[in-house]
Amino acid sequence: MTQYNEQVDKQKEFLEMEKKAKQIKSIETKFKDGLWYEQTIDYQDGRRVVEFRDSRKKTIEEYPYGQVVD
């Protein structure tokens, strides 16, 4: 059974990274005339998501420099 220790450790590491990626570090909401128009969410892994109230603008998802996105 010890032949799978390396695979189990690799999966544990992957799950920890995934858990960290879902944790929110900060949320910034910008208001104008009593309504929000832009919301920026920063995650622990460095990812940043910018959402807009205006449906004509698309949500922007930014990644730290040098990170590979799968």
ZIPE-V130944 format. One record per helix or strand of 3 or more residues. SS is the DSSP state (a for helix, b for strand). FROM is the first residue (numbers start at 1). LEN is the number of residues. Records with the same first field share a line. If there is no record, write none. Layout:
SS->FROM-LEN, FROM-LEN
This chain:
a->2-20
b->24-9, 35-9, 48-5, 60-3
